[in-house]
Amino acid sequence: AVADPVSMLPGSLGRESWCNEHDTIHGRLDVIEEKVIKTVEHLESEVKSLLNIISETSNIPIAPGTPLIDISDGKY
């Protein structure tokens, strides 16, 4: 019988186990990537919705003499 040359190489005893672990890791990374993509899509949708709300409310007329609040000054 002819011996399998790959199985005769030093360190090849754990090759199948390593390949399975490698495949498992790639499978987990694929799941994580899919979750990240879905999360980003959800966040994009939320930001778009918030921007629409802001643009709609920014058209509300302000009564004369009403002090303006700068929300970007760090006090709020």
All heavy atoms as TSV, in Angstrom:
chain	resi	resn	atom	element	x	y	z
A	1	ALA	N	N	0.843	-1.181	0.000
A	1	ALA	CA	C	0.000	0.000	0.000
A	1	ALA	C	C	0.884	1.238	0.000
A	1	ALA	O	O	1.923	1.267	0.630
A	1	ALA	CB	C	-0.892	0.016	1.224
A	2	VAL	N	N	0.429	2.252	-0.722
A	2	VAL	CA	C	1.180	3.502	-0.819
A	2	VAL	C	C	0.739	4.415	0.319
A	2	VAL	O	O	-0.453	4.634	0.535
A	2	VAL	CB	C	0.916	4.190	-2.182
A	2	VAL	CG1	C	1.628	5.522	-2.241
A	2	VAL	CG2	C	1.344	3.288	-3.320
A	3	ALA	N	N	1.718	4.958	1.029
A	3	ALA	CA	C	1.419	5.851	2.153
A	3	ALA	C	C	1.054	7.231	1.625
A	3	ALA	O	O	1.587	7.684	0.615
A	3	ALA	CB	C	2.624	5.943	3.075
A	4	ASP	N	N	0.144	7.881	2.324
A	4	ASP	CA	C	-0.252	9.249	1.972
A	4	ASP	C	C	0.900	10.171	2.349
A	4	ASP	O	O	1.270	10.255	3.517
A	4	ASP	CB	C	-1.525	9.616	2.744
A	4	ASP	CG	C	-1.989	11.034	2.478
A	4	ASP	OD1	O	-1.495	11.662	1.510
A	4	ASP	OD2	O	-2.857	11.514	3.224
A	5	PRO	N	N	1.489	10.893	1.361
A	5	PRO	CA	C	2.657	11.726	1.667
A	5	PRO	C	C	2.345	12.830	2.677
A	5	PRO	O	O	3.187	13.226	3.458
A	5	PRO	CB	C	3.075	12.320	0.328
A	5	PRO	CG	C	2.034	11.945	-0.655
A	5	PRO	CD	C	1.142	10.931	-0.036
A	6	VAL	N	N	1.128	13.352	2.686
A	6	VAL	CA	C	0.779	14.419	3.622
A	6	VAL	C	C	0.792	13.892	5.051
A	6	VAL	O	O	1.266	14.549	5.964
A	6	VAL	CB	C	-0.603	15.025	3.270
A	6	VAL	CG1	C	-1.034	16.030	4.323
A	6	VAL	CG2	C	-0.555	15.668	1.895
A	7	SER	N	N	0.290	12.673	5.237
A	7	SER	CA	C	0.246	12.122	6.587
A	7	SER	C	C	1.638	11.746	7.086
A	7	SER	O	O	1.818	11.537	8.276
A	7	SER	CB	C	-0.689	10.914	6.648
A	7	SER	OG	O	-0.156	9.868	5.851
A	8	MET	N	N	2.597	11.675	6.198
A	8	MET	CA	C	3.949	11.311	6.588
A	8	MET	C	C	4.754	12.533	7.039
A	8	MET	O	O	5.807	12.403	7.621
A	8	MET	CB	C	4.686	10.646	5.410
A	8	MET	CG	C	4.034	9.348	4.946
A	8	MET	SD	S	3.934	8.107	6.243
A	8	MET	CE	C	5.645	7.678	6.388
A	9	LEU	N	N	4.233	13.745	6.771
A	9	LEU	CA	C	4.962	14.948	7.149
A	9	LEU	C	C	4.907	15.151	8.659
A	9	LEU	O	O	3.890	14.890	9.284
A	9	LEU	CB	C	4.357	16.178	6.457
A	9	LEU	CG	C	4.489	16.213	4.936
A	9	LEU	CD1	C	3.710	17.395	4.377
A	9	LEU	CD2	C	5.946	16.310	4.526
A	10	PRO	N	N	5.997	15.655	9.233
A	10	PRO	CA	C	5.983	15.932	10.672
A	10	PRO	C	C	4.950	17.017	10.999
A	10	PRO	O	O	4.795	17.976	10.265
A	10	PRO	CB	C	7.397	16.446	10.971
A	10	PRO	CG	C	8.201	16.193	9.751
A	10	PRO	CD	C	7.266	15.928	8.620
A	11	GLY	N	N	4.244	16.840	12.077
A	11	GLY	CA	C	3.265	17.829	12.500
A	11	GLY	C	C	1.935	17.716	11.795
A	11	GLY	O	O	1.053	18.532	11.974
A	12	SER	N	N	1.757	16.718	10.950
A	12	SER	CA	C	0.516	16.617	10.190
A	12	SER	C	C	-0.567	15.863	10.957
A	12	SER	O	O	-1.683	15.759	10.476
A	12	SER	CB	C	0.775	15.926	8.846
A	12	SER	OG	O	1.183	14.591	9.060
A	13	LEU	N	N	-0.246	15.352	12.137
A	13	LEU	CA	C	-1.229	14.583	12.887
A	13	LEU	C	C	-2.438	15.421	13.276
A	13	LEU	O	O	-3.561	14.941	13.279
A	13	LEU	CB	C	-0.577	13.983	14.141
A	13	LEU	CG	C	0.511	12.949	13.883
A	13	LEU	CD1	C	1.147	12.533	15.207
A	13	LEU	CD2	C	-0.047	11.745	13.153
A	14	GLY	N	N	-2.234	16.704	13.585
A	14	GLY	CA	C	-3.333	17.565	14.006
A	14	GLY	C	C	-3.902	18.397	12.879
A	14	GLY	O	O	-4.640	19.331	13.111
A	15	ARG	N	N	-3.564	18.073	11.650
A	15	ARG	CA	C	-3.972	18.898	10.514
A	15	ARG	C	C	-5.486	18.947	10.374
A	15	ARG	O	O	-6.052	20.007	10.179
A	15	ARG	CB	C	-3.343	18.373	9.230
A	15	ARG	CG	C	-3.711	19.215	8.032
A	15	ARG	CD	C	-2.986	18.786	6.806
A	15	ARG	NE	N	-3.355	19.683	5.724
A	15	ARG	CZ	C	-2.990	19.529	4.507
A	15	ARG	NH1	N	-2.218	18.514	4.182
A	15	ARG	NH2	N	-3.369	20.369	3.574
A	16	GLU	N	N	-6.144	17.820	10.478
A	16	GLU	CA	C	-7.599	17.800	10.327
A	16	GLU	C	C	-8.255	18.626	11.425
A	16	GLU	O	O	-9.178	19.388	11.171
A	16	GLU	CB	C	-8.128	16.372	10.353
A	16	GLU	CG	C	-9.623	16.299	10.098
A	16	GLU	CD	C	-10.127	14.873	10.048
A	16	GLU	OE1	O	-9.369	13.976	9.652
A	16	GLU	OE2	O	-11.293	14.679	10.407
A	17	SER	N	N	-7.763	18.506	12.626
A	17	SER	CA	C	-8.299	19.276	13.748
A	17	SER	C	C	-8.097	20.765	13.513
A	17	SER	O	O	-8.994	21.567	13.741
A	17	SER	CB	C	-7.612	18.844	15.040
A	17	SER	OG	O	-8.009	19.683	16.099
A	18	TRP	N	N	-6.917	21.141	13.034
A	18	TRP	CA	C	-6.625	22.545	12.756
A	18	TRP	C	C	-7.543	23.065	11.669
A	18	TRP	O	O	-8.069	24.174	11.779
A	18	TRP	CB	C	-5.165	22.701	12.348
A	18	TRP	CG	C	-4.803	24.137	12.081
A	18	TRP	CD1	C	-4.399	25.033	12.997
A	18	TRP	CD2	C	-4.850	24.821	10.829
A	18	TRP	NE1	N	-4.174	26.249	12.398
A	18	TRP	CE2	C	-4.452	26.141	11.061
A	18	TRP	CE3	C	-5.190	24.446	9.531
A	18	TRP	CZ2	C	-4.377	27.091	10.050
A	18	TRP	CZ3	C	-5.117	25.404	8.528
A	18	TRP	CH2	C	-4.716	26.701	8.794
A	19	CYS	N	N	-7.763	22.298	10.621
A	19	CYS	CA	C	-8.642	22.716	9.527
A	19	CYS	C	C	-10.070	22.903	10.029
A	19	CYS	O	O	-10.749	23.862	9.641
A	19	CYS	CB	C	-8.626	21.708	8.384
A	19	CYS	SG	S	-7.096	21.750	7.416
A	20	ASN	N	N	-10.530	22.008	10.875
A	20	ASN	CA	C	-11.881	22.133	11.425
A	20	ASN	C	C	-11.991	23.392	12.276
A	20	ASN	O	O	-12.992	24.111	12.206
A	20	ASN	CB	C	-12.248	20.902	12.254
A	20	ASN	CG	C	-12.458	19.671	11.401
A	20	ASN	OD1	O	-12.704	19.770	10.197
A	20	ASN	ND2	N	-12.329	18.509	12.003
A	21	GLU	N	N	-10.975	23.653	13.072
A	21	GLU	CA	C	-10.975	24.853	13.908
A	21	GLU	C	C	-10.957	26.108	13.034
A	21	GLU	O	O	-11.667	27.078	13.294
A	21	GLU	CB	C	-9.769	24.845	14.847
A	21	GLU	CG	C	-9.742	26.015	15.805
A	21	GLU	CD	C	-8.554	25.945	16.767
A	21	GLU	OE1	O	-7.999	24.865	16.972
A	21	GLU	OE2	O	-8.202	27.017	17.295
A	22	HIS	N	N	-10.168	26.062	11.990
A	22	HIS	CA	C	-10.068	27.176	11.041
A	22	HIS	C	C	-11.430	27.441	10.399
A	22	HIS	O	O	-11.876	28.587	10.321
A	22	HIS	CB	C	-9.009	26.841	9.982
A	22	HIS	CG	C	-8.758	27.927	9.000
A	22	HIS	ND1	N	-7.986	29.018	9.293
A	22	HIS	CD2	C	-9.186	28.085	7.721
A	22	HIS	CE1	C	-7.935	29.812	8.234
A	22	HIS	NE2	N	-8.646	29.266	7.267
A	23	ASP	N	N	-12.103	26.387	9.960
A	23	ASP	CA	C	-13.433	26.516	9.354
A	23	ASP	C	C	-14.445	27.056	10.359
A	23	ASP	O	O	-15.295	27.885	10.019
A	23	ASP	CB	C	-13.911	25.168	8.805
A	23	ASP	CG	C	-13.123	24.727	7.577
A	23	ASP	OD1	O	-12.457	25.579	6.947
A	23	ASP	OD2	O	-13.172	23.520	7.255
A	24	THR	N	N	-14.351	26.593	11.603
A	24	THR	CA	C	-15.253	27.065	12.654
A	24	THR	C	C	-15.064	28.560	12.891
A	24	THR	O	O	-16.035	29.309	13.005
A	24	THR	CB	C	-15.011	26.290	13.961
A	24	THR	OG1	O	-15.242	24.900	13.721
A	24	THR	CG2	C	-15.916	26.769	15.070
A	25	ILE	N	N	-13.813	28.987	12.950
A	25	ILE	CA	C	-13.513	30.412	13.161
A	25	ILE	C	C	-14.068	31.240	12.012
A	25	ILE	O	O	-14.689	32.287	12.227
A	25	ILE	CB	C	-11.998	30.635	13.334
A	25	ILE	CG1	C	-11.541	30.051	14.674
A	25	ILE	CG2	C	-11.643	32.121	13.243
A	25	ILE	CD1	C	-10.043	30.016	14.859
A	26	HIS	N	N	-13.875	30.785	10.784
A	26	HIS	CA	C	-14.401	31.517	9.627
A	26	HIS	C	C	-15.925	31.576	9.668
A	26	HIS	O	O	-16.521	32.604	9.338
A	26	HIS	CB	C	-13.908	30.908	8.313
A	26	HIS	CG	C	-12.582	31.438	7.893
A	26	HIS	ND1	N	-12.427	32.675	7.318
A	26	HIS	CD2	C	-11.343	30.911	7.987
A	26	HIS	CE1	C	-11.157	32.883	7.067
A	26	HIS	NE2	N	-10.468	31.825	7.472
A	27	GLY	N	N	-16.547	30.506	10.096
A	27	GLY	CA	C	-18.004	30.498	10.222
A	27	GLY	C	C	-18.471	31.520	11.239
A	27	GLY	O	O	-19.448	32.255	11.011
A	28	ARG	N	N	-17.780	31.590	12.363
A	28	ARG	CA	C	-18.134	32.574	13.403
A	28	ARG	C	C	-17.911	33.990	12.901
A	28	ARG	O	O	-18.710	34.893	13.166
A	28	ARG	CB	C	-17.316	32.330	14.663
A	28	ARG	CG	C	-17.718	31.083	15.405
A	28	ARG	CD	C	-16.860	30.858	16.612
A	28	ARG	NE	N	-17.232	29.620	17.295
A	28	ARG	CZ	C	-16.537	29.073	18.256
A	28	ARG	NH1	N	-15.413	29.648	18.669
A	28	ARG	NH2	N	-16.942	27.965	18.832
A	29	LEU	N	N	-16.810	34.212	12.172
A	29	LEU	CA	C	-16.541	35.536	11.610
A	29	LEU	C	C	-17.622	35.939	10.610
A	29	LEU	O	O	-18.004	37.111	10.555
A	29	LEU	CB	C	-15.162	35.576	10.960
A	29	LEU	CG	C	-13.975	35.553	11.912
A	29	LEU	CD1	C	-12.663	35.460	11.139
A	29	LEU	CD2	C	-13.973	36.766	12.814
A	30	ASP	N	N	-18.109	34.989	9.835
A	30	ASP	CA	C	-19.190	35.273	8.888
A	30	ASP	C	C	-20.455	35.715	9.624
A	30	ASP	O	O	-21.130	36.662	9.210
A	30	ASP	CB	C	-19.489	34.053	8.018
A	30	ASP	CG	C	-18.384	33.744	7.019
A	30	ASP	OD1	O	-17.547	34.647	6.754
A	30	ASP	OD2	O	-18.349	32.610	6.511
A	31	VAL	N	N	-20.760	35.059	10.738
A	31	VAL	CA	C	-21.936	35.418	11.539
A	31	VAL	C	C	-21.758	36.815	12.121
A	31	VAL	O	O	-22.674	37.646	12.070
A	31	VAL	CB	C	-22.172	34.379	12.663
A	31	VAL	CG1	C	-23.223	34.864	13.649
A	31	VAL	CG2	C	-22.580	33.039	12.070
A	32	ILE	N	N	-20.569	37.098	12.633
A	32	ILE	CA	C	-20.285	38.415	13.208
A	32	ILE	C	C	-20.385	39.489	12.134
A	32	ILE	O	O	-20.973	40.552	12.352
A	32	ILE	CB	C	-18.899	38.439	13.886
A	32	ILE	CG1	C	-18.918	37.556	15.138
A	32	ILE	CG2	C	-18.472	39.866	14.227
A	32	ILE	CD1	C	-17.552	37.308	15.742
A	33	GLU	N	N	-19.830	39.212	10.962
A	33	GLU	CA	C	-19.882	40.178	9.862
A	33	GLU	C	C	-21.334	40.483	9.480
A	33	GLU	O	O	-21.701	41.644	9.284
A	33	GLU	CB	C	-19.130	39.639	8.647
A	33	GLU	CG	C	-19.153	40.585	7.454
A	33	GLU	CD	C	-18.438	40.019	6.244
A	33	GLU	OE1	O	-18.231	38.793	6.168
A	33	GLU	OE2	O	-18.105	40.815	5.353
A	34	GLU	N	N	-22.153	39.464	9.409
A	34	GLU	CA	C	-23.563	39.651	9.072
A	34	GLU	C	C	-24.267	40.508	10.132
A	34	GLU	O	O	-25.043	41.414	9.798
A	34	GLU	CB	C	-24.251	38.296	8.950
A	34	GLU	CG	C	-25.700	38.388	8.514
A	34	GLU	CD	C	-26.346	37.019	8.355
A	34	GLU	OE1	O	-25.630	36.035	8.116
A	34	GLU	OE2	O	-27.573	36.956	8.483
A	35	LYS	N	N	-23.973	40.251	11.407
A	35	LYS	CA	C	-24.577	41.042	12.486
A	35	LYS	C	C	-24.124	42.498	12.423
A	35	LYS	O	O	-24.911	43.416	12.646
A	35	LYS	CB	C	-24.242	40.440	13.848
A	35	LYS	CG	C	-24.999	39.162	14.130
A	35	LYS	CD	C	-24.671	38.616	15.510
A	35	LYS	CE	C	-25.450	37.343	15.780
A	35	LYS	NZ	N	-25.208	36.823	17.125
A	36	VAL	N	N	-22.849	42.720	12.127
A	36	VAL	CA	C	-22.324	44.085	12.028
A	36	VAL	C	C	-23.005	44.820	10.876
A	36	VAL	O	O	-23.424	45.973	11.029
A	36	VAL	CB	C	-20.788	44.086	11.856
A	36	VAL	CG1	C	-20.270	45.452	11.446
A	36	VAL	CG2	C	-20.104	43.621	13.125
A	37	ILE	N	N	-23.143	44.171	9.746
A	37	ILE	CA	C	-23.793	44.786	8.590
A	37	ILE	C	C	-25.229	45.153	8.922
A	37	ILE	O	O	-25.682	46.274	8.636
A	37	ILE	CB	C	-23.716	43.859	7.360
A	37	ILE	CG1	C	-22.282	43.790	6.840
A	37	ILE	CG2	C	-24.665	44.335	6.255
A	37	ILE	CD1	C	-22.038	42.727	5.790
A	38	LYS	N	N	-25.962	44.240	9.565
A	38	LYS	CA	C	-27.352	44.524	9.937
A	38	LYS	C	C	-27.430	45.662	10.945
A	38	LYS	O	O	-28.318	46.517	10.871
A	38	LYS	CB	C	-28.028	43.268	10.482
A	38	LYS	CG	C	-28.344	42.247	9.420
A	38	LYS	CD	C	-29.021	41.030	10.000
A	38	LYS	CE	C	-29.339	40.026	8.898
A	38	LYS	NZ	N	-30.033	38.849	9.422
A	39	THR	N	N	-26.495	45.697	11.893
A	39	THR	CA	C	-26.476	46.765	12.888
A	39	THR	C	C	-26.210	48.114	12.228
A	39	THR	O	O	-26.875	49.110	12.537
A	39	THR	CB	C	-25.411	46.481	13.966
A	39	THR	OG1	O	-25.712	45.231	14.599
A	39	THR	CG2	C	-25.362	47.581	15.004
A	40	VAL	N	N	-25.257	48.161	11.315
A	40	VAL	CA	C	-24.940	49.405	10.612
A	40	VAL	C	C	-26.153	49.866	9.799
A	40	VAL	O	O	-26.497	51.055	9.812
A	40	VAL	CB	C	-23.697	49.238	9.710
A	40	VAL	CG1	C	-23.529	50.421	8.766
A	40	VAL	CG2	C	-22.448	49.055	10.553
A	41	GLU	N	N	-26.811	48.937	9.124
A	41	GLU	CA	C	-28.002	49.299	8.354
A	41	GLU	C	C	-29.086	49.857	9.274
A	41	GLU	O	O	-29.744	50.848	8.940
A	41	GLU	CB	C	-28.524	48.096	7.571
A	41	GLU	CG	C	-27.634	47.689	6.418
A	41	GLU	CD	C	-28.043	46.371	5.778
A	41	GLU	OE1	O	-28.921	45.675	6.321
A	41	GLU	OE2	O	-27.463	46.038	4.724
A	42	HIS	N	N	-29.257	49.231	10.434
A	42	HIS	CA	C	-30.259	49.711	11.392
A	42	HIS	C	C	-29.896	51.111	11.893
A	42	HIS	O	O	-30.761	51.997	11.965
A	42	HIS	CB	C	-30.367	48.735	12.567
A	42	HIS	CG	C	-31.273	49.198	13.656
A	42	HIS	ND1	N	-32.641	49.182	13.537
A	42	HIS	CD2	C	-31.005	49.727	14.871
A	42	HIS	CE1	C	-33.175	49.680	14.636
A	42	HIS	NE2	N	-32.206	50.004	15.468
A	43	LEU	N	N	-28.631	51.316	12.228
A	43	LEU	CA	C	-28.195	52.626	12.716
A	43	LEU	C	C	-28.336	53.696	11.637
A	43	LEU	O	O	-28.728	54.830	11.930
A	43	LEU	CB	C	-26.758	52.556	13.222
A	43	LEU	CG	C	-26.553	51.753	14.507
A	43	LEU	CD1	C	-25.069	51.615	14.823
A	43	LEU	CD2	C	-27.285	52.383	15.666
A	44	GLU	N	N	-28.029	53.358	10.397
A	44	GLU	CA	C	-28.212	54.305	9.295
A	44	GLU	C	C	-29.676	54.718	9.186
A	44	GLU	O	O	-29.991	55.890	8.995
A	44	GLU	CB	C	-27.736	53.708	7.972
A	44	GLU	CG	C	-26.236	53.634	7.837
A	44	GLU	CD	C	-25.797	52.925	6.567
A	44	GLU	OE1	O	-26.607	52.187	5.952
A	44	GLU	OE2	O	-24.636	53.114	6.172
A	45	SER	N	N	-30.555	53.751	9.324
A	45	SER	CA	C	-31.988	54.027	9.271
A	45	SER	C	C	-32.411	54.936	10.423
A	45	SER	O	O	-33.188	55.883	10.236
A	45	SER	CB	C	-32.764	52.706	9.316
A	45	SER	OG	O	-34.134	52.937	9.447
A	46	GLU	N	N	-31.903	54.648	11.626
A	46	GLU	CA	C	-32.238	55.468	12.794
A	46	GLU	C	C	-31.727	56.898	12.634
A	46	GLU	O	O	-32.438	57.848	12.942
A	46	GLU	CB	C	-31.645	54.846	14.063
A	46	GLU	CG	C	-32.317	53.562	14.497
A	46	GLU	CD	C	-33.742	53.780	14.975
A	46	GLU	OE1	O	-33.993	54.752	15.710
A	46	GLU	OE2	O	-34.604	52.973	14.600
A	47	VAL	N	N	-30.507	57.056	12.145
A	47	VAL	CA	C	-29.934	58.387	11.951
A	47	VAL	C	C	-30.744	59.151	10.907
A	47	VAL	O	O	-31.055	60.333	11.092
A	47	VAL	CB	C	-28.441	58.306	11.544
A	47	VAL	CG1	C	-27.920	59.649	11.050
A	47	VAL	CG2	C	-27.601	57.812	12.710
A	48	LYS	N	N	-31.103	58.480	9.823
A	48	LYS	CA	C	-31.906	59.121	8.782
A	48	LYS	C	C	-33.247	59.577	9.359
A	48	LYS	O	O	-33.699	60.695	9.086
A	48	LYS	CB	C	-32.134	58.154	7.624
A	48	LYS	CG	C	-32.849	58.753	6.453
A	48	LYS	CD	C	-32.968	57.773	5.306
A	48	LYS	CE	C	-33.705	58.400	4.144
A	48	LYS	NZ	N	-33.841	57.478	3.014
A	49	SER	N	N	-33.865	58.738	10.168
A	49	SER	CA	C	-35.130	59.080	10.794
A	49	SER	C	C	-34.972	60.282	11.723
A	49	SER	O	O	-35.793	61.214	11.703
A	49	SER	CB	C	-35.661	57.877	11.571
A	49	SER	OG	O	-36.832	58.209	12.268
A	50	LEU	N	N	-33.921	60.280	12.532
A	50	LEU	CA	C	-33.672	61.405	13.436
A	50	LEU	C	C	-33.400	62.693	12.663
A	50	LEU	O	O	-33.880	63.769	13.046
A	50	LEU	CB	C	-32.506	61.090	14.370
A	50	LEU	CG	C	-32.783	60.048	15.446
A	50	LEU	CD1	C	-31.488	59.674	16.166
A	50	LEU	CD2	C	-33.811	60.552	16.433
A	51	LEU	N	N	-32.643	62.599	11.583
A	51	LEU	CA	C	-32.373	63.788	10.776
A	51	LEU	C	C	-33.654	64.335	10.159
A	51	LEU	O	O	-33.840	65.553	10.069
A	51	LEU	CB	C	-31.331	63.482	9.700
A	51	LEU	CG	C	-29.909	63.259	10.204
A	51	LEU	CD1	C	-28.996	62.817	9.059
A	51	LEU	CD2	C	-29.367	64.507	10.872
A	52	ASN	N	N	-34.543	63.435	9.744
A	52	ASN	CA	C	-35.837	63.874	9.203
A	52	ASN	C	C	-36.648	64.592	10.278
A	52	ASN	O	O	-37.257	65.630	10.012
A	52	ASN	CB	C	-36.630	62.693	8.638
A	52	ASN	CG	C	-36.092	62.208	7.317
A	52	ASN	OD1	O	-35.433	62.954	6.601
A	52	ASN	ND2	N	-36.354	60.959	6.992
A	53	ILE	N	N	-36.650	64.037	11.488
A	53	ILE	CA	C	-37.381	64.666	12.597
A	53	ILE	C	C	-36.794	66.047	12.887
A	53	ILE	O	O	-37.528	67.021	13.065
A	53	ILE	CB	C	-37.348	63.778	13.854
A	53	ILE	CG1	C	-38.185	62.519	13.627
A	53	ILE	CG2	C	-37.830	64.545	15.082
A	53	ILE	CD1	C	-38.019	61.464	14.698
A	54	ILE	N	N	-35.471	66.146	12.905
A	54	ILE	CA	C	-34.814	67.432	13.176
A	54	ILE	C	C	-35.163	68.439	12.087
A	54	ILE	O	O	-35.474	69.595	12.378
A	54	ILE	CB	C	-33.294	67.256	13.310
A	54	ILE	CG1	C	-32.970	66.506	14.597
A	54	ILE	CG2	C	-32.568	68.598	13.264
A	54	ILE	CD1	C	-31.529	66.065	14.718
A	55	SER	N	N	-35.112	68.005	10.831
A	55	SER	CA	C	-35.401	68.947	9.743
A	55	SER	C	C	-36.860	69.394	9.777
A	55	SER	O	O	-37.170	70.537	9.452
A	55	SER	CB	C	-35.056	68.339	8.388
A	55	SER	OG	O	-35.944	67.298	8.064
A	56	GLU	N	N	-37.772	68.506	10.199
A	56	GLU	CA	C	-39.182	68.877	10.307
A	56	GLU	C	C	-39.409	69.854	11.451
A	56	GLU	O	O	-40.200	70.787	11.329
A	56	GLU	CB	C	-40.043	67.634	10.507
A	56	GLU	CG	C	-40.139	66.743	9.287
A	56	GLU	CD	C	-40.811	65.409	9.573
A	56	GLU	OE1	O	-41.273	65.196	10.711
A	56	GLU	OE2	O	-40.848	64.577	8.660
A	57	THR	N	N	-38.734	69.639	12.568
A	57	THR	CA	C	-38.947	70.508	13.728
A	57	THR	C	C	-38.190	71.823	13.605
A	57	THR	O	O	-38.521	72.781	14.293
A	57	THR	CB	C	-38.541	69.814	15.043
A	57	THR	OG1	O	-37.172	69.451	14.963
A	57	THR	CG2	C	-39.402	68.615	15.316
A	58	SER	N	N	-37.183	71.876	12.750
A	58	SER	CA	C	-36.437	73.123	12.611
A	58	SER	C	C	-37.247	74.169	11.855
A	58	SER	O	O	-36.900	75.341	11.858
A	58	SER	CB	C	-35.095	72.880	11.917
A	58	SER	OG	O	-35.310	72.484	10.581
A	59	ASN	N	N	-38.343	73.771	11.224
A	59	ASN	CA	C	-39.190	74.705	10.487
A	59	ASN	C	C	-40.268	75.318	11.376
A	59	ASN	O	O	-41.074	76.105	10.897
A	59	ASN	CB	C	-39.848	73.999	9.292
A	59	ASN	CG	C	-38.811	73.567	8.275
A	59	ASN	OD1	O	-37.782	74.191	8.129
A	59	ASN	ND2	N	-39.104	72.493	7.565
A	60	ILE	N	N	-40.289	74.967	12.644
A	60	ILE	CA	C	-41.269	75.516	13.569
A	60	ILE	C	C	-40.898	76.976	13.836
A	60	ILE	O	O	-39.755	77.261	14.211
A	60	ILE	CB	C	-41.299	74.721	14.900
A	60	ILE	CG1	C	-41.734	73.288	14.642
A	60	ILE	CG2	C	-42.204	75.399	15.920
A	60	ILE	CD1	C	-41.634	72.390	15.852
A	61	PRO	N	N	-41.832	77.875	13.635
A	61	PRO	CA	C	-41.513	79.290	13.875
A	61	PRO	C	C	-41.238	79.558	15.355
A	61	PRO	O	O	-41.892	79.007	16.229
A	61	PRO	CB	C	-42.768	80.029	13.405
A	61	PRO	CG	C	-43.835	79.000	13.322
A	61	PRO	CD	C	-43.174	77.651	13.195
A	62	ILE	N	N	-40.237	80.355	15.605
A	62	ILE	CA	C	-39.849	80.713	16.971
A	62	ILE	C	C	-40.412	82.103	17.265
A	62	ILE	O	O	-40.276	83.027	16.462
A	62	ILE	CB	C	-38.317	80.697	17.131
A	62	ILE	CG1	C	-37.777	79.297	16.833
A	62	ILE	CG2	C	-37.898	81.172	18.508
A	62	ILE	CD1	C	-36.275	79.197	16.817
A	63	ALA	N	N	-41.007	82.224	18.420
A	63	ALA	CA	C	-41.580	83.515	18.817
A	63	ALA	C	C	-40.472	84.542	18.978
A	63	ALA	O	O	-39.388	84.215	19.477
A	63	ALA	CB	C	-42.357	83.356	20.118
A	64	PRO	N	N	-40.725	85.773	18.559
A	64	PRO	CA	C	-39.708	86.825	18.714
A	64	PRO	C	C	-39.322	86.986	20.185
A	64	PRO	O	O	-40.161	86.910	21.072
A	64	PRO	CB	C	-40.413	88.086	18.204
A	64	PRO	CG	C	-41.554	87.586	17.373
A	64	PRO	CD	C	-41.937	86.250	17.914
A	65	GLY	N	N	-38.039	87.176	20.432
A	65	GLY	CA	C	-37.546	87.363	21.787
A	65	GLY	C	C	-37.200	86.072	22.507
A	65	GLY	O	O	-36.687	86.089	23.623
A	66	THR	N	N	-37.483	84.918	21.900
A	66	THR	CA	C	-37.158	83.635	22.512
A	66	THR	C	C	-35.647	83.422	22.429
A	66	THR	O	O	-35.073	83.531	21.350
A	66	THR	CB	C	-37.885	82.468	21.796
A	66	THR	OG1	O	-39.270	82.722	21.806
A	66	THR	CG2	C	-37.569	81.139	22.442
A	67	PRO	N	N	-34.991	83.169	23.574
A	67	PRO	CA	C	-33.537	82.958	23.518
A	67	PRO	C	C	-33.205	81.663	22.774
A	67	PRO	O	O	-33.884	80.646	22.923
A	67	PRO	CB	C	-33.124	82.872	24.986
A	67	PRO	CG	C	-34.365	82.514	25.722
A	67	PRO	CD	C	-35.522	83.043	24.919
A	68	LEU	N	N	-32.175	81.718	21.960
A	68	LEU	CA	C	-31.736	80.535	21.221
A	68	LEU	C	C	-30.777	79.739	22.096
A	68	LEU	O	O	-29.966	80.295	22.834
A	68	LEU	CB	C	-31.057	80.941	19.921
A	68	LEU	CG	C	-31.932	81.695	18.915
A	68	LEU	CD1	C	-31.110	82.085	17.704
A	68	LEU	CD2	C	-33.129	80.845	18.505
A	69	ILE	N	N	-30.858	78.437	22.021
A	69	ILE	CA	C	-30.008	77.546	22.801
A	69	ILE	C	C	-29.026	76.876	21.852
A	69	ILE	O	O	-29.435	76.289	20.840
A	69	ILE	CB	C	-30.844	76.480	23.534
A	69	ILE	CG1	C	-31.826	77.150	24.495
A	69	ILE	CG2	C	-29.952	75.498	24.264
A	69	ILE	CD1	C	-32.822	76.186	25.111
A	70	ASP	N	N	-27.761	76.970	22.178
A	70	ASP	CA	C	-26.733	76.305	21.399
A	70	ASP	C	C	-26.462	74.929	22.012
A	70	ASP	O	O	-25.804	74.820	23.047
A	70	ASP	CB	C	-25.448	77.137	21.369
A	70	ASP	CG	C	-24.367	76.536	20.483
A	70	ASP	OD1	O	-24.628	75.485	19.838
A	70	ASP	OD2	O	-23.283	77.108	20.434
A	71	ILE	N	N	-27.007	73.888	21.393
A	71	ILE	CA	C	-26.861	72.533	21.959
A	71	ILE	C	C	-25.458	71.981	21.779
A	71	ILE	O	O	-25.109	70.961	22.337
A	71	ILE	CB	C	-27.898	71.559	21.384
A	71	ILE	CG1	C	-27.731	71.418	19.876
A	71	ILE	CG2	C	-29.306	72.007	21.735
A	71	ILE	CD1	C	-28.558	70.303	19.267
A	72	SER	N	N	-24.628	72.645	20.979
A	72	SER	CA	C	-23.273	72.131	20.735
A	72	SER	C	C	-22.228	72.784	21.642
A	72	SER	O	O	-21.049	72.532	21.479
A	72	SER	CB	C	-22.897	72.352	19.266
A	72	SER	OG	O	-22.867	73.732	18.973
A	73	ASP	N	N	-22.659	73.621	22.600
A	73	ASP	CA	C	-21.677	74.305	23.440
A	73	ASP	C	C	-21.192	73.454	24.607
A	73	ASP	O	O	-20.339	73.879	25.376
A	73	ASP	CB	C	-22.217	75.648	23.927
A	73	ASP	CG	C	-23.372	75.498	24.898
A	73	ASP	OD1	O	-23.771	74.353	25.210
A	73	ASP	OD2	O	-23.900	76.530	25.356
A	74	GLY	N	N	-21.726	72.240	24.788
A	74	GLY	CA	C	-21.247	71.339	25.820
A	74	GLY	C	C	-21.964	71.479	27.148
A	74	GLY	O	O	-21.677	70.752	28.081
A	75	LYS	N	N	-22.892	72.398	27.257
A	75	LYS	CA	C	-23.623	72.584	28.508
A	75	LYS	C	C	-24.812	71.622	28.623
A	75	LYS	O	O	-25.360	71.463	29.695
A	75	LYS	CB	C	-24.133	74.015	28.622
A	75	LYS	CG	C	-23.036	75.043	28.749
A	75	LYS	CD	C	-23.620	76.441	28.849
A	75	LYS	CE	C	-22.528	77.491	28.919
A	75	LYS	NZ	N	-23.089	78.851	28.934
A	76	TYR	N	N	-25.199	71.003	27.536
A	76	TYR	CA	C	-26.403	70.174	27.545
A	76	TYR	C	C	-26.084	68.745	27.284
A	76	TYR	O	O	-25.321	68.301	26.609
A	76	TYR	CB	C	-27.417	70.690	26.519
A	76	TYR	CG	C	-27.812	72.105	26.812
A	76	TYR	CD1	C	-27.200	73.167	26.178
A	76	TYR	CD2	C	-28.793	72.382	27.757
A	76	TYR	CE1	C	-27.559	74.470	26.450
A	76	TYR	CE2	C	-29.153	73.677	28.038
A	76	TYR	CZ	C	-28.544	74.731	27.388
A	76	TYR	OH	O	-28.906	75.992	27.675
